[in-house]
Structure formats: C-alpha cells, structure tokens
Amino acid sequence: MNDHSSLLSPDTLAQAATLLAHDEPLPGGPVVPPIYQTSLFTFASFAEMADTFAGRRRQPIYSRGDNPTVMEFESRIAALEGAEAARAFSSGMGAISATILAFVGAGERMVAVRHVYGDAYRLFERLLPHLGITVDYVDGSDAAAVAAALPGARLLYLENPCSMIFELQEIALLARMARAQGIVTAIDNSWATPLFQKPITHGVDLVLHSASKYLGGHSDTVAGIVAGSAEHIARINARTFPYLGAKLSPFEAWLLLRGLRTLPLRLAHHMKSALAIAERLRGHPAVERVMHPAYSNHPGKATLTGFSGLFSFEVAEAIDVPAFIDALRLFRIGVSWGGHESLVVPALASLQQTPDVNSFSRFGVSPRTIRLHIGVEDTEDLWADLTQALDRARR
Ligand SMILES: *Cc1c(COP(=O)(O)O)cnc(C)c1O
C-alpha cells in the first residue's frame, strides 16, 4: 500500500482550518455573520453617493455588484489562494465565461488543455467561435506541445488534474512559458481546492473554482469564483462581471461560508477514503487501471499537496458497465461531486451527451471508464458496495 499520508502536511490543513473557522467579531457578538439579503444600499447624502460613484470611497451600491455576504466569501477564497482579490459568481461556468471573455476577444486565440470540464469545452466549441475566438487544444501533460501552441495566444487555460481521466500538467513551468510571452494563464482548481494546490504561488494568474463542489461541500449550492491579482480582477469587474450579470446570491454565499468552515476536515476524509478505495480497486481482478493522480509519475504532481476524493478507473471487458452501475446501492448515479454523498458517472453514459461536441469521445476516453466521487460514508461500506456490484456485473 502506497503511503501518501506524508503529503497531508498538518500545516496546510491547520492554517486553513483557523482561517476558515474564525470570523471577525461583529457588533452584538453573533458567531456567524448575517446574510445581507438586500438588493440595494442607500447613501446618507448626495456627497456620499457622488463620492462612491466616483470611486473615492467603496460601499456596496447594488447587489449585482458588491454585497457584504458575498464579499466575505470572496475575501476568504482570496486569502486561501494567496490572491489579492476574488470575484464570486452564480456558477463555476459564470466565473469561467466572464473570465475568458474579459481576456480574449474577436480575432484572438486561446490554448486549452484537452479533457477540460465538459461544459467549459462546450462553451469553447459552441459559443466562442461565434464571437470570433479560436481555441486550440493541447495535451497539457506534454510541455513541448504546449510551448508549440502558445505563440500568439492571449490565454492559456489549464485544469490540473483534468476532468474524467485526471491527467496532470506542470503548472509552474507552463505558467512561466506563458508569462514570458505576455500570455495570461487561468486554471480550473476545483478538484484540488486551495488547500491542496495554490496555483498563484506557482505563477498562474487566475484561479477558477466551481464552488458547487468541495467549497460548498453539501450538494446544495451552485456557485463559482475567480481569484487573482487586483489588476486582473479589476479587468473582470470592468468588462464582464456586472454586465453578464451572473452574480452570487447572499444566501448562497452564506451557505458557502458555512461549508468552508469544515473544508479541511472534509478534505482530509475524502483524501484518505478515496486513496484506500483506489488502492483496493488496483488490486481487483475486474479492474484494468485506476486513474488517480497518486499513481502518476508526472512532474505535474509536485504542486499537489494532497488529493481529493474524485478519480476514475477502467473496468475489464468482463464487466458489463450498465449492470455494474445498476448494481450499486450506496454510490448514486449523478453528475457533480464534492458533497457528502458518493457518486458514480460512467463515461459510457456521458459520451451520449452532446455527441457533436464531446471532449471525451474526441480525445479518446475509453467507454469502460467509471468516475467515482468518494463521499463521507464509511469506507468499508463503500468498498463492500463496489465489490458486490463488480461481482454481479461479471458477464
Ligand atoms: C462542475 C465543474 C465546473 C462548472 O461549475 P458549475 O458550478 O457547475 O457551473 C467547472 N469545472 C469543473 C472541474 C467542474 O467539475
């Protein structure tokens, strides 16, 4: 059994735990900050309004822009990522689209790693061409291929590890190559969370999250966020955020603040339980291979200080995939991940989604690939469920 426990540096989790559990004292002493469920904020005078509009003072004006509950979530993520600023959105896709459109325009080109999150890929294929933006896909694990694609691009889009097959990229090297050519780098960091990968400390400019996954952690919220330098976030604020209008609601920001307090505890459990299950799957005769970054020798692993609970594996020919999925009792069949509950997604089903624009089929993901999210249920119960389902699905 591989021992990855040394990776779980007590410092990484402990510092984050204090940051996330501790709220600044508020008047009256509530231990949890209030929800500012208001659409607008009024001014005491003409001068206050005029000064605020002129940018001489900052106060929330209207909740499509600033809202104190949302700003609290933004400042926590900025602190965790080591970023100067962050902007929250009503979904991860809201953050991804507003970020790309703030940095790439008509007649320009971006480079993206293949196997990006499915809806990001569909955004690149279905909308960006209509706006005159070209996207070139590269195998992000091959730094030379990325180097060859970079000249002339405006943006490099990474996801380490990437969706479904969890290929790694050497983000520090790729960000350095991009920066040398004045190209902005963005990364989708939803898988690792800022606890297990801090891309800004490795030279990446912009960090994106689907907060619907681990940051919220309870499968009850859809949200997103982008973190980066004050200058880059100011550009998003000036060009896209207020006008595309995908703002986060105060209540959902409050749910995210609640979820964040237990992020270090949850991730420690997801990591341990997923590694235990991945290790047993590797030894199971009905499993061909396990795609979990822990088993990779790629240098892209170096920026991960821990592993979350999402990975995939390929079943042997002898396993009937639909029968295996239907035999599972604890793993529920569904998209998304990062919550309390264990989930399964068979590539065989997701390959049916939008066959015209499907990164998985286009870039050769085997239909025998099964993605698991390991929730917080008992590891032994989850393992028993997987083995009974594999037994029943043998042809
Ligand atoms: C879910 C997901 C997204 C999109 O986020 P939404 O909150 O669903 O809009 C982006 N990237 C990854 C890796 C995801 O899993």
PDBQT file of the ligand as one rigid body, heavy atoms in Angstrom, charges set to zero:
ROOT
HETATM    1  C1  LIG A 401     -18.739  21.427 -12.083  1.00  0.00    +0.000 C 
HETATM    2  C2  LIG A 401     -17.482  21.919 -12.674  1.00  0.00    +0.000 A 
HETATM    3  C3  LIG A 401     -17.397  23.173 -13.292  1.00  0.00    +0.000 A 
HETATM    4  C4  LIG A 401     -18.603  24.040 -13.536  1.00  0.00    +0.000 C 
HETATM    5  O1  LIG A 401     -19.114  24.573 -12.358  1.00  0.00    +0.000 OA
HETATM    6  P1  LIG A 401     -20.664  24.888 -12.139  1.00  0.00    +0.000 P 
HETATM    7  O2  LIG A 401     -20.690  25.416 -10.745  1.00  0.00    +0.000 OA
HETATM    8  O3  LIG A 401     -21.418  23.619 -12.331  1.00  0.00    +0.000 OA
HETATM    9  O4  LIG A 401     -21.041  25.907 -13.152  1.00  0.00    +0.000 OA
HETATM   10  C5  LIG A 401     -16.172  23.598 -13.731  1.00  0.00    +0.000 A 
HETATM   11  N1  LIG A 401     -15.082  22.838 -13.613  1.00  0.00    +0.000 NA
HETATM   12  C6  LIG A 401     -15.115  21.626 -13.045  1.00  0.00    +0.000 A 
HETATM   13  C7  LIG A 401     -13.861  20.824 -12.948  1.00  0.00    +0.000 C 
HETATM   14  C8  LIG A 401     -16.324  21.114 -12.565  1.00  0.00    +0.000 A 
HETATM   15  O5  LIG A 401     -16.368  19.888 -12.047  1.00  0.00    +0.000 OA
ENDROOT
TORSDOF 0
